[in-house]
Amino acid sequence: MRALPQRAADGLAVVCATREAIREVLRDADNGDDTPLGSVLSAVTGDGDLAAALDRLHAALLNAGDALGLYGQQRRSLLPPGHDEEPLELWYKCPMRICSGRPWPQPEPLLRCRISGHEMIRTRL
């Protein structure tokens, strides 16, 4: 698998975690076109330019009225250097090693990648 820039990997993690919600936002927009999402999913499994497909999906979400798009998402807050009172954070890495993965726990167990179906890789941060 190809490595992605961090911004694109984070965007793909958002797609993986919220694919159906993204589809709804795109379908509820004026043109009702969810093609940008399909392009991202095709680029993950094919030879397309995944970073460019993610950028187009981000723009489509913004045009559909989603204020954050893919790249406005924040996974967690940053702590000042030397701050060690935060509990250990478990993270599930992408089994295809192309998106940023997801934190654990979440409202539902997410042990499989929602795009590839492969088992997530558990790691500690």
TORZA-698300 format. One record per residue (C-alpha): residue number from 1; x, y, z. Coordinates in pm, 1 decimal, padded with zeros to 6 digits. Layout:
<lumdos>
<lumdo><nr>NUM</nr><xx>X</xx><yy>Y</yy><zz>Z</zz></lumdo>
...
</lumdos>
This chain:
<lumdos>
<lumdo><nr>1</nr><xx>00000.0</xx><yy>00000.0</yy><zz>00000.0</zz></lumdo>
<lumdo><nr>2</nr><xx>00107.6</xx><yy>00355.3</yy><zz>-00064.4</zz></lumdo>
<lumdo><nr>3</nr><xx>00176.6</xx><yy>00600.8</yy><zz>00215.7</zz></lumdo>
<lumdo><nr>4</nr><xx>-00047.3</xx><yy>00906.9</yy><zz>00236.9</zz></lumdo>
<lumdo><nr>5</nr><xx>00032.9</xx><yy>01253.1</yy><zz>00368.5</zz></lumdo>
<lumdo><nr>6</nr><xx>-00095.9</xx><yy>01290.4</yy><zz>00725.2</zz></lumdo>
<lumdo><nr>7</nr><xx>-00379.0</xx><yy>01523.6</yy><zz>00618.9</zz></lumdo>
<lumdo><nr>8</nr><xx>-00507.4</xx><yy>01268.6</yy><zz>00367.1</zz></lumdo>
<lumdo><nr>9</nr><xx>-00466.5</xx><yy>00979.3</yy><zz>00613.1</zz></lumdo>
<lumdo><nr>10</nr><xx>-00671.0</xx><yy>01172.4</yy><zz>00870.1</zz></lumdo>
<lumdo><nr>11</nr><xx>-00935.6</xx><yy>01248.4</yy><zz>00606.9</zz></lumdo>
<lumdo><nr>12</nr><xx>-00958.5</xx><yy>00882.0</yy><zz>00511.4</zz></lumdo>
<lumdo><nr>13</nr><xx>-01002.2</xx><yy>00790.7</yy><zz>00879.3</zz></lumdo>
<lumdo><nr>14</nr><xx>-01302.3</xx><yy>01027.8</yy><zz>00889.3</zz></lumdo>
<lumdo><nr>15</nr><xx>-01445.2</xx><yy>00860.4</yy><zz>00577.3</zz></lumdo>
<lumdo><nr>16</nr><xx>-01394.8</xx><yy>00517.7</yy><zz>00731.2</zz></lumdo>
<lumdo><nr>17</nr><xx>-01567.6</xx><yy>00611.9</yy><zz>01055.9</zz></lumdo>
<lumdo><nr>18</nr><xx>-01854.8</xx><yy>00817.2</yy><zz>00907.9</zz></lumdo>
<lumdo><nr>19</nr><xx>-01907.0</xx><yy>00690.3</yy><zz>00552.2</zz></lumdo>
<lumdo><nr>20</nr><xx>-02287.7</xx><yy>00661.1</yy><zz>00570.8</zz></lumdo>
<lumdo><nr>21</nr><xx>-02327.0</xx><yy>01003.5</yy><zz>00733.6</zz></lumdo>
<lumdo><nr>22</nr><xx>-02109.6</xx><yy>01152.2</yy><zz>00456.5</zz></lumdo>
<lumdo><nr>23</nr><xx>-02324.9</xx><yy>00980.3</yy><zz>00196.1</zz></lumdo>
<lumdo><nr>24</nr><xx>-02638.8</xx><yy>01131.1</yy><zz>00354.6</zz></lumdo>
<lumdo><nr>25</nr><xx>-02490.6</xx><yy>01482.3</yy><zz>00359.1</zz></lumdo>
<lumdo><nr>26</nr><xx>-02398.1</xx><yy>01455.1</yy><zz>-00008.8</zz></lumdo>
<lumdo><nr>27</nr><xx>-02734.7</xx><yy>01309.9</yy><zz>-00110.1</zz></lumdo>
<lumdo><nr>28</nr><xx>-02923.6</xx><yy>01577.6</yy><zz>00085.3</zz></lumdo>
<lumdo><nr>29</nr><xx>-02733.2</xx><yy>01856.2</yy><zz>-00094.2</zz></lumdo>
<lumdo><nr>30</nr><xx>-02889.6</xx><yy>02046.2</yy><zz>-00383.1</zz></lumdo>
<lumdo><nr>31</nr><xx>-02743.5</xx><yy>01817.4</yy><zz>-00650.8</zz></lumdo>
<lumdo><nr>32</nr><xx>-02777.5</xx><yy>01494.4</yy><zz>-00446.7</zz></lumdo>
<lumdo><nr>33</nr><xx>-02452.3</xx><yy>01359.0</yy><zz>-00591.1</zz></lumdo>
<lumdo><nr>34</nr><xx>-02246.9</xx><yy>01117.5</yy><zz>-00378.1</zz></lumdo>
<lumdo><nr>35</nr><xx>-01994.0</xx><yy>01051.4</yy><zz>-00657.0</zz></lumdo>
<lumdo><nr>36</nr><xx>-01704.6</xx><yy>01213.4</yy><zz>-00460.5</zz></lumdo>
<lumdo><nr>37</nr><xx>-01746.6</xx><yy>00950.0</yy><zz>-00187.7</zz></lumdo>
<lumdo><nr>38</nr><xx>-01751.9</xx><yy>00671.3</yy><zz>-00446.6</zz></lumdo>
<lumdo><nr>39</nr><xx>-01433.9</xx><yy>00812.8</yy><zz>-00598.9</zz></lumdo>
<lumdo><nr>40</nr><xx>-01256.5</xx><yy>00792.0</yy><zz>-00262.1</zz></lumdo>
<lumdo><nr>41</nr><xx>-01369.8</xx><yy>00433.7</yy><zz>-00205.5</zz></lumdo>
<lumdo><nr>42</nr><xx>-01259.7</xx><yy>00337.8</yy><zz>-00557.4</zz></lumdo>
<lumdo><nr>43</nr><xx>-00920.8</xx><yy>00505.2</yy><zz>-00508.5</zz></lumdo>
<lumdo><nr>44</nr><xx>-00864.9</xx><yy>00306.4</yy><zz>-00186.7</zz></lumdo>
<lumdo><nr>45</nr><xx>-00905.2</xx><yy>-00024.7</yy><zz>-00365.7</zz></lumdo>
<lumdo><nr>46</nr><xx>-00770.4</xx><yy>00081.7</yy><zz>-00705.1</zz></lumdo>
<lumdo><nr>47</nr><xx>-00493.2</xx><yy>00287.5</yy><zz>-00854.9</zz></lumdo>
<lumdo><nr>48</nr><xx>-00658.4</xx><yy>00631.2</yy><zz>-00841.1</zz></lumdo>
<lumdo><nr>49</nr><xx>-00510.6</xx><yy>00938.0</yy><zz>-00675.4</zz></lumdo>
<lumdo><nr>50</nr><xx>-00649.8</xx><yy>00895.7</yy><zz>-00324.6</zz></lumdo>
<lumdo><nr>51</nr><xx>-00527.2</xx><yy>01231.0</yy><zz>-00190.1</zz></lumdo>
<lumdo><nr>52</nr><xx>-00692.3</xx><yy>01416.9</yy><zz>-00480.6</zz></lumdo>
<lumdo><nr>53</nr><xx>-01015.3</xx><yy>01217.7</yy><zz>-00435.4</zz></lumdo>
<lumdo><nr>54</nr><xx>-01017.0</xx><yy>01309.0</yy><zz>-00065.0</zz></lumdo>
<lumdo><nr>55</nr><xx>-00965.9</xx><yy>01677.7</yy><zz>-00150.7</zz></lumdo>
<lumdo><nr>56</nr><xx>-01262.1</xx><yy>01663.1</yy><zz>-00391.9</zz></lumdo>
<lumdo><nr>57</nr><xx>-01477.2</xx><yy>01494.8</yy><zz>-00125.4</zz></lumdo>
<lumdo><nr>58</nr><xx>-01376.1</xx><yy>01761.0</yy><zz>00127.8</zz></lumdo>
<lumdo><nr>59</nr><xx>-01479.1</xx><yy>02036.2</yy><zz>-00116.9</zz></lumdo>
<lumdo><nr>60</nr><xx>-01808.3</xx><yy>01858.0</yy><zz>-00192.4</zz></lumdo>
<lumdo><nr>61</nr><xx>-01888.7</xx><yy>01832.6</yy><zz>00179.5</zz></lumdo>
<lumdo><nr>62</nr><xx>-01815.7</xx><yy>02201.6</yy><zz>00230.3</zz></lumdo>
<lumdo><nr>63</nr><xx>-02034.9</xx><yy>02287.5</yy><zz>-00071.3</zz></lumdo>
<lumdo><nr>64</nr><xx>-02310.1</xx><yy>02068.3</yy><zz>00075.2</zz></lumdo>
<lumdo><nr>65</nr><xx>-02307.9</xx><yy>02275.9</yy><zz>00393.5</zz></lumdo>
<lumdo><nr>66</nr><xx>-02089.2</xx><yy>02059.9</yy><zz>00616.5</zz></lumdo>
<lumdo><nr>67</nr><xx>-01885.8</xx><yy>02319.0</yy><zz>00806.0</zz></lumdo>
<lumdo><nr>68</nr><xx>-01595.8</xx><yy>02083.2</yy><zz>00886.4</zz></lumdo>
<lumdo><nr>69</nr><xx>-01565.0</xx><yy>01867.6</yy><zz>00577.3</zz></lumdo>
<lumdo><nr>70</nr><xx>-01304.5</xx><yy>01594.5</yy><zz>00616.8</zz></lumdo>
<lumdo><nr>71</nr><xx>-01015.6</xx><yy>01804.0</yy><zz>00738.7</zz></lumdo>
<lumdo><nr>72</nr><xx>-01190.9</xx><yy>02008.7</yy><zz>01007.2</zz></lumdo>
<lumdo><nr>73</nr><xx>-01228.5</xx><yy>01708.3</yy><zz>01237.7</zz></lumdo>
<lumdo><nr>74</nr><xx>-01030.4</xx><yy>01698.0</yy><zz>01562.4</zz></lumdo>
<lumdo><nr>75</nr><xx>-00953.4</xx><yy>01359.0</yy><zz>01713.8</zz></lumdo>
<lumdo><nr>76</nr><xx>-00829.5</xx><yy>01470.9</yy><zz>02054.1</zz></lumdo>
<lumdo><nr>77</nr><xx>-00688.2</xx><yy>01765.8</yy><zz>02240.0</zz></lumdo>
<lumdo><nr>78</nr><xx>-00316.1</xx><yy>01826.7</yy><zz>02269.8</zz></lumdo>
<lumdo><nr>79</nr><xx>-00154.3</xx><yy>01835.2</yy><zz>02613.0</zz></lumdo>
<lumdo><nr>80</nr><xx>00136.2</xx><yy>02061.4</yy><zz>02706.2</zz></lumdo>
<lumdo><nr>81</nr><xx>00480.9</xx><yy>01895.7</yy><zz>02707.5</zz></lumdo>
<lumdo><nr>82</nr><xx>00545.9</xx><yy>01692.9</yy><zz>03022.4</zz></lumdo>
<lumdo><nr>83</nr><xx>00178.6</xx><yy>01648.9</yy><zz>03105.4</zz></lumdo>
<lumdo><nr>84</nr><xx>00141.8</xx><yy>01280.6</yy><zz>03192.0</zz></lumdo>
<lumdo><nr>85</nr><xx>-00195.5</xx><yy>01262.9</yy><zz>03368.1</zz></lumdo>
<lumdo><nr>86</nr><xx>-00391.1</xx><yy>01147.6</yy><zz>03063.4</zz></lumdo>
<lumdo><nr>87</nr><xx>-00474.8</xx><yy>00775.1</yy><zz>03076.1</zz></lumdo>
<lumdo><nr>88</nr><xx>-00324.2</xx><yy>00540.3</yy><zz>02823.6</zz></lumdo>
<lumdo><nr>89</nr><xx>-00495.6</xx><yy>00581.3</yy><zz>02489.2</zz></lumdo>
<lumdo><nr>90</nr><xx>-00560.4</xx><yy>00276.4</yy><zz>02276.2</zz></lumdo>
<lumdo><nr>91</nr><xx>-00568.1</xx><yy>00328.6</yy><zz>01903.2</zz></lumdo>
<lumdo><nr>92</nr><xx>-00671.6</xx><yy>00100.1</yy><zz>01620.1</zz></lumdo>
<lumdo><nr>93</nr><xx>-00449.9</xx><yy>00140.3</yy><zz>01314.9</zz></lumdo>
<lumdo><nr>94</nr><xx>-00569.1</xx><yy>00091.6</yy><zz>00960.1</zz></lumdo>
<lumdo><nr>95</nr><xx>-00508.0</xx><yy>-00267.8</yy><zz>00847.4</zz></lumdo>
<lumdo><nr>96</nr><xx>-00420.4</xx><yy>-00134.6</yy><zz>00500.2</zz></lumdo>
<lumdo><nr>97</nr><xx>-00187.3</xx><yy>00120.4</yy><zz>00665.3</zz></lumdo>
<lumdo><nr>98</nr><xx>-00323.5</xx><yy>00413.9</yy><zz>00464.5</zz></lumdo>
<lumdo><nr>99</nr><xx>-00560.9</xx><yy>00600.4</yy><zz>00701.3</zz></lumdo>
<lumdo><nr>100</nr><xx>-00497.4</xx><yy>00730.8</yy><zz>01050.9</zz></lumdo>
<lumdo><nr>101</nr><xx>-00716.7</xx><yy>00471.1</yy><zz>01220.6</zz></lumdo>
<lumdo><nr>102</nr><xx>-00956.3</xx><yy>00532.3</yy><zz>01509.5</zz></lumdo>
<lumdo><nr>103</nr><xx>-00939.4</xx><yy>00577.1</yy><zz>01887.5</zz></lumdo>
<lumdo><nr>104</nr><xx>-01086.8</xx><yy>00322.4</yy><zz>02124.4</zz></lumdo>
<lumdo><nr>105</nr><xx>-01338.0</xx><yy>00315.1</yy><zz>02283.8</zz></lumdo>
<lumdo><nr>106</nr><xx>-01609.1</xx><yy>00449.0</yy><zz>02060.2</zz></lumdo>
<lumdo><nr>107</nr><xx>-01986.8</xx><yy>00409.9</yy><zz>02090.6</zz></lumdo>
<lumdo><nr>108</nr><xx>-01970.2</xx><yy>00080.5</yy><zz>01902.7</zz></lumdo>
<lumdo><nr>109</nr><xx>-01680.6</xx><yy>-00165.9</yy><zz>01875.2</zz></lumdo>
<lumdo><nr>110</nr><xx>-01491.8</xx><yy>-00095.6</yy><zz>01553.8</zz></lumdo>
<lumdo><nr>111</nr><xx>-01261.5</xx><yy>-00389.2</yy><zz>01516.0</zz></lumdo>
<lumdo><nr>112</nr><xx>-01280.4</xx><yy>-00409.6</yy><zz>01135.3</zz></lumdo>
<lumdo><nr>113</nr><xx>-01199.2</xx><yy>-00147.9</yy><zz>00875.0</zz></lumdo>
<lumdo><nr>114</nr><xx>-01525.7</xx><yy>-00023.0</yy><zz>00726.8</zz></lumdo>
<lumdo><nr>115</nr><xx>-01371.8</xx><yy>00008.8</yy><zz>00381.6</zz></lumdo>
<lumdo><nr>116</nr><xx>-01157.0</xx><yy>-00301.9</yy><zz>00341.8</zz></lumdo>
<lumdo><nr>117</nr><xx>-01320.3</xx><yy>-00527.3</yy><zz>00601.7</zz></lumdo>
<lumdo><nr>118</nr><xx>-00977.1</xx><yy>-00620.8</yy><zz>00739.2</zz></lumdo>
<lumdo><nr>119</nr><xx>-00923.0</xx><yy>-00645.1</yy><zz>01113.8</zz></lumdo>
<lumdo><nr>120</nr><xx>-00793.3</xx><yy>-00324.1</yy><zz>01279.2</zz></lumdo>
<lumdo><nr>121</nr><xx>-00446.0</xx><yy>-00330.1</yy><zz>01434.3</zz></lumdo>
<lumdo><nr>122</nr><xx>-00452.1</xx><yy>-00245.2</yy><zz>01807.9</zz></lumdo>
<lumdo><nr>123</nr><xx>-00164.9</xx><yy>-00031.0</yy><zz>01931.0</zz></lumdo>
<lumdo><nr>124</nr><xx>-00083.3</xx><yy>00200.9</yy><zz>02221.5</zz></lumdo>
<lumdo><nr>125</nr><xx>00003.4</xx><yy>00565.9</yy><zz>02176.7</zz></lumdo>
</lumdos>
